[in-house]
Amino acid sequence: MSPRHANARPSHHDAASPSDAEVLHRLAAGEIGALGVLYDRYQAPLRGFLGRATADAEDVDDLVHATFLAAAKIAARYDGRASCGPWLLGIAAQLLRRRKRAFGRLFAVLASLGGVRATSVDPRPAQQARDEVERALMRLSEAKRVAILLAEVEGLSCDEIARALRIPVGTVWTRLHAARRELRAALGDEAGS
Amino acid sequence: MSAGASCPRLFEAEAMRDGRLGHAERASFEKHVRSCAACAREVRALDTLGERLRTTAGESADELCTRRERTRLLAAFDRALVAPEGRPGSSNVQRWWIRATGVAAVAAAVITLLPLRGRETPAARRPEIHADAEAAWSEHVEADGERVVLERGTLSIHVDHASAPGRFAVVLPDGELEDIGTTFAVRVEAGHTTRVAVVEGRVVLRMRGQAPVAVDQGETWVPPTIAAPVASAPALLAVPEASAPALLGDPAFSSPSPTSAAPAITTSSGTQTLSPASPMRSAIAVPAPEFRAAMSAFDAGDWHDAAALFAAFGAKHPTDPRAEDAAYLRVIALQRCSDDRARQAAREYLTRFPAGFRRAEVETLAQ
């Protein structure tokens, strides 16, 4: 019964370095160095999360970039928790959702003009052939995929996921249950049936 | 339990993983897993799935790429900060043109939008917020709703979600309050939320480090430190209905210290309502021991007692997260003691939890 892994709480800043809350306070005051500190601490877990969630390498750079800029914009509202990892992941997940909607609208408009077939667009580069787990993961809806990644890979609690995604905790439980069921079925897990 | 193909407690493996079990339930299940092959297999399967997910390759960047992206980010931040004041190298003429263009754009926007003010539709109506004299607060409109940040003092708020769709939340120093179409008042003193009173509708209060609680119409929430003379759990008090602005004149909302709220609790102690309709009220009734009692009976094979206890739990705490578990385990308990009510209990489960986690198993028992 191993505890969940906790990617979202990097431990590489020691006690002598400023806390996340202090860094965000400085960032809210417009201190550019604070953004550099925040980036150094969290770019890797954010990049990992977004990479798993989108499977589109080109999107990942832009989403990481947008996440930090959005965090800088709302740094004054940070609630002072010890680690801002879950907070940043929440921002990233929101941006991911908005980007998907924006693309959806764009493709719908283009399709209506007859210039492009929306169904012909595969956002996954062919060279990024994934293994069985990654393919199963990508077959999940984005909502379920984000929830299971935040829980199992980033180590967020269900309450943290609910806050990050601004959804009820019951919805998180439901999405996690459905995601596990689908993944286990796809992976041929005997206990998943 | 022997190593059967399945076990009625199988679902607890996932519940434990997701933090849905209390300390005692977790301990009970961990003990159970040591003697149940099916549950042990389920726990291992969930562990394995988590491990496999973690082996997937998230995007990683080499050092050069990381430095490049870092520089790009800081440059973008720098531009956002510095550009309005004029970047080094930009001439006065350029700035003059930028300012002139900006003034023209603002003027055009004002001319265009002014006539629209008279045609403002109800859909654009904002929440009504009344603040007392000592309140320090700010309002932030976002894409998906509106947030009010309350640092101190009392706000009385009315939100009509029919005309102001979107999320409305009050960010508190020690938590957050989400409105669900309502009229309510909230007070913050010395960095702590000291009172939430709901006149109409319902709010959900999420205090940091505590489970969310719902406060319904006619109820008042006070923190445990204030309620301590009467109860250690967060307390709900029945309050007379009043208009939201009137709550600002409520002595409880103008009281400067927690101790002054204590008499209100003392005098209301006999009127605390513990109706099972609200998660908050469930919290006061402390449902966990009742669920544990039912589980103990179940573990001991006292099927009749377990079924009765689970039925009582479900009736008393219908909104508790364990209500579905209770309904399911009641079906199993009745089935184990060959009670004719098992089928009816299964049908009740399916009616009450149409998208329940155990729907597939229960459907076979309902036939």
Interface residues (C-beta under 8 A of the other chain):
Chain A: M1 S2 R4 H5 G30 I32 L35 G36 Y39 D40 Q43 A44 R47 G48 F49 L50 G51 R52 A57 V60 D61 V64 H65 F68 L69 A72 R77 D79 R98 R130 D131 V133 E134 L137 I148 L149 A151 E152 V153 S157 C158 D159 R163 R166 V169 G170 V172 W173 T174 L176 H177 R180 L183 R184 L187 D189 E190 A191 G192
Chain B: E14 M16 R17 D18 G19 R20 E30 V33 R41 E42 V43 R44 A45 L46 D47 T48 L49 G50 R52 L53 R54 T55 T56 A57 G58 E59 S60 A61 T66 E69 R70 R72 L73 L74 A76 F77 D78 A80 L81 H140 A143 D144 R147 V149 R167 V171 R206 R208 P212 P321 A355 F357
